[in-house]
Amino acid sequence: NVLDAFRKVKDGYGASFYFVQDEEGPATYSYISLNRRGLITDVREKVLISRLANTGAYGFPSARKMLDTCEHVLDGVNQDSPLGTLYLSNAIRTLISEGVDFMGVHVPSFACLASQQQLDDFLYHVKEGTAPLIAKRIRFCFDLDNTLVTLPKVPGDYTSVEPIPRNIELVRQLHAAGHHIIIQTSRGMQDHAGNLGQVMRDVGRSTFN
């Protein structure tokens, strides 16, 4: 639980949740170095300074501190700046250089599903019951539109969506392995200012059908 873990971090500290990357290969994450106190001394994007790879979950001392630092990083970007300046790890590195302490929080069970090979490997381990996750049954939440079905071919007409077979097959495999599937959608919420009753009258039937 990321929130519970971050609440245990000392007040005024930031946090970066990391896992130990075992396999050899290219540097595909941001990586951190820790001192003996578990504080981050350096963070580099796509540079293998250690095997401690960030999961993508971070905590900041305050929302204001995060916003101000991100704005500062963005203000320094120009057309000649490398894309790497836009990574959140650069904001964390900036804060560390300003004397803000960031704690490294180890995540013992982590699975990245960013590539098809990673997804295939994960599904294999799910079926075998050896997935690198603590819980045996997991809740997976999928967005309906543009994930399981396409956006409407006719704008505003949700009967004109088409299934995305590859993603639907993934959901079926996870469900067959005993996991809970949650499908969410925000169809019509913006058009009807969040009025659920009006949304259901407008697109409820076409959505559930």
NORVENLIN-V849851 format. One record per residue. N is the residue number from 0. SS is DSSP state (2 for helix, 1 for strand, 0 for the rest). NEAR is the number of other C-alpha atoms within 10 Angstrom. Layout:
# NORVENLIN-V849851
N,SS,NEAR
N,SS,NEAR
This chain:
# NORVENLIN-V849851
0,0,6
1,2,12
2,2,10
3,2,8
4,2,14
5,2,20
6,2,10
7,0,8
8,0,17
9,0,13
10,0,10
11,0,11
12,0,16
13,1,24
14,1,22
15,1,25
16,1,20
17,1,23
18,1,19
19,1,17
20,0,16
21,0,9
22,0,7
23,0,7
24,0,8
25,0,9
26,0,16
27,0,11
28,0,19
29,1,24
30,1,25
31,1,25
32,1,18
33,1,16
34,0,11
35,0,6
36,0,8
37,0,13
38,1,20
39,1,22
40,1,16
41,1,17
42,1,26
43,1,20
44,1,20
45,0,14
46,0,14
47,0,19
48,0,16
49,0,16
50,0,19
51,1,22
52,1,27
53,1,24
54,1,19
55,1,12
56,1,12
57,1,21
58,1,21
59,0,20
60,0,17
61,0,12
62,2,10
63,2,10
64,2,12
65,2,18
66,2,13
67,2,12
68,2,18
69,2,20
70,2,12
71,2,13
72,2,17
73,2,14
74,2,9
75,0,11
76,0,13
77,0,10
78,0,6
79,0,6
80,0,10
81,0,9
82,2,10
83,2,12
84,2,16
85,2,15
86,0,15
87,2,18
88,2,23
89,2,19
90,2,22
91,2,27
92,2,18
93,2,17
94,2,19
95,2,18
96,2,12
97,0,9
98,0,8
99,0,16
100,0,20
101,1,27
102,1,23
103,1,25
104,1,21
105,1,17
106,0,16
107,0,11
108,0,12
109,0,15
110,0,14
111,0,9
112,0,13
113,0,8
114,0,9
115,2,9
116,2,10
117,2,13
118,2,15
119,2,13
120,2,14
121,2,18
122,2,19
123,2,14
124,2,13
125,2,20
126,2,14
127,2,10
128,0,13
129,0,13
130,0,18
131,0,14
132,0,14
133,0,11
134,0,9
135,0,13
136,0,15
137,0,15
138,1,13
139,1,13
140,1,12
141,1,15
142,1,13
143,0,18
144,1,20
145,0,13
146,0,15
147,0,21
148,1,18
149,0,15
150,0,18
151,0,15
152,0,12
153,1,10
154,0,9
155,0,12
156,1,12
157,2,20
158,2,14
159,2,14
160,0,19
161,0,15
162,1,15
163,0,14
164,2,12
165,2,10
166,2,14
167,2,13
168,2,12
169,2,15
170,2,21
171,2,12
172,2,16
173,2,19
174,2,16
175,2,11
176,0,17
177,0,14
178,0,17
179,1,14
180,1,15
181,1,12
182,1,12
183,1,11
184,0,11
185,0,11
186,0,19
187,0,19
188,0,15
189,0,10
190,0,11
191,0,13
192,0,10
193,0,13
194,0,12
195,2,13
196,2,10
197,2,15
198,2,18
199,2,15
200,2,11
201,2,15
202,2,17
203,2,16
204,2,11
205,2,14
206,2,14
207,2,6
208,0,6
